[in-house]
Amino acid sequence: MERFVKFEVCGQEFALNTDAPEDEVGEILDLVKSQIESQAGTGKLLPARAAILVSLNMAGKYVRLKKELAEDKRLTDHKINAIISNIEKQM
C-alpha cells in the first residue's frame, strides 16, 4: 500500500510516495542521507552538488552490479546446461 514518507537531508525536508516496505525505505534513506551528508559535510560542496555526486556514484554502482548480475546469470545458465547435458548423456 502506497504511503507518504517525509525525510530530511542536509537541513532540507523532502517527501515521497512509496509502496516499499518501511524497513527498506529506512535503509534507503539512511544510505542516501549518510552519503550526501558525508559529501556536503566537508564544507567544500553545496548540498545540491553533493546530491548529484552521490547520485552519480550510486548509478555507477548500480550499472556495475547490473553487469555482474547478467554475467552471473550467464555463467549459471551455462553450468545448468552442462549439468543437464551430462545427465542426458548418462541416461
C-alpha positions as CSV (number, residue, x, y, z in Angstrom):
1,M,0.0,0.0,0.0
2,E,1.4,3.3,-1.0
3,R,2.1,5.9,1.7
4,F,3.6,9.3,2.1
5,V,7.1,9.5,3.7
6,K,8.8,12.7,4.9
7,F,12.5,12.9,5.5
8,E,15.3,15.5,6.0
9,V,18.7,15.7,4.3
10,C,21.2,18.5,5.0
11,G,18.5,20.5,6.8
12,Q,16.0,20.4,3.9
13,E,12.7,18.5,4.1
14,F,11.6,16.1,1.3
15,A,8.6,13.9,0.8
16,L,7.8,11.0,-1.4
17,N,5.1,8.4,-2.0
18,T,6.2,4.8,-1.9
19,D,4.8,1.3,-1.5
20,A,8.2,-0.1,-0.5
21,P,8.3,-1.8,3.0
22,E,9.1,0.5,5.9
23,D,12.4,-1.2,6.7
24,E,13.5,-0.9,3.1
25,V,12.6,2.8,2.9
26,G,14.5,3.4,6.1
27,E,17.6,1.6,4.8
28,I,17.5,3.6,1.5
29,L,17.0,6.9,3.3
30,D,19.9,6.1,5.8
31,L,22.2,5.3,2.9
32,V,21.3,8.4,0.9
33,K,21.5,10.7,3.9
34,S,24.8,9.4,5.0
35,Q,26.3,9.6,1.5
36,I,25.1,13.2,0.9
37,E,25.9,14.4,4.3
38,S,29.4,13.0,4.1
39,Q,30.0,14.7,0.8
40,A,28.4,18.0,1.9
41,G,29.9,17.8,5.4
42,T,33.4,18.6,4.0
43,G,32.2,22.2,3.7
44,K,33.5,22.2,0.1
45,L,30.3,21.2,-1.6
46,L,26.8,22.6,-1.6
47,P,24.1,20.0,-0.7
48,A,22.8,20.0,-4.3
49,R,26.2,19.4,-5.7
50,A,26.8,16.6,-3.1
51,A,23.5,15.0,-4.1
52,I,24.5,15.0,-7.8
53,L,27.9,13.4,-7.0
54,V,26.2,10.8,-4.7
55,S,23.6,10.0,-7.4
56,L,26.4,9.5,-10.0
57,N,28.3,7.2,-7.6
58,M,25.2,5.2,-6.8
59,A,24.3,5.0,-10.5
60,G,27.8,3.8,-11.3
61,K,27.5,1.1,-8.6
62,Y,24.1,0.1,-10.0
63,V,25.4,-0.3,-13.5
64,R,28.4,-2.4,-12.3
65,L,26.1,-4.6,-10.2
66,K,23.7,-5.0,-13.1
67,K,26.5,-6.2,-15.4
68,E,27.8,-8.5,-12.6
69,L,24.3,-10.0,-12.2
70,A,24.0,-10.5,-16.0
71,E,27.4,-12.3,-16.1
72,D,26.5,-14.4,-13.0
73,K,23.2,-15.4,-14.7
74,R,25.1,-16.3,-17.9
75,L,27.6,-18.4,-16.0
76,T,24.8,-20.1,-14.0
77,D,22.8,-20.9,-17.2
78,H,25.9,-22.3,-18.8
79,K,26.6,-24.5,-15.8
80,I,23.0,-25.7,-15.6
81,N,23.0,-26.6,-19.3
82,A,26.3,-28.5,-18.8
83,I,24.8,-30.5,-15.9
84,I,21.6,-31.2,-17.9
85,S,23.8,-32.3,-20.9
86,N,25.8,-34.7,-18.6
87,I,22.6,-36.1,-17.1
88,E,21.1,-36.7,-20.6
89,K,24.3,-38.5,-21.7
90,Q,24.1,-40.8,-18.7
91,M,20.5,-41.8,-19.5
